[in-house]
């Protein structure tokens, strides 16, 4: 939800570019976790696969937030805050996959 709120400040011309891509990547994180969890009963390996897909989306959010800040669409705090959350979420995802 934070990504949606923060990206409202980006230029309207980026709604189908960086804004849209960043939002889709952020939604993809939770969507893949949820989808993988629903398959957990059948196979922990499949759940793990979805967690790694979610991790890829987390990496994409980080990369896109760096770009948005570097081109001047977002303040430096956006990049710093996203990097902090990136590290937290990455640790959680690796923690879950290591327990499977």
Helices and strands as residue ranges (DSSP letters): H 2-7, G 12-14, H 18-38, H 44-70, H 76-99
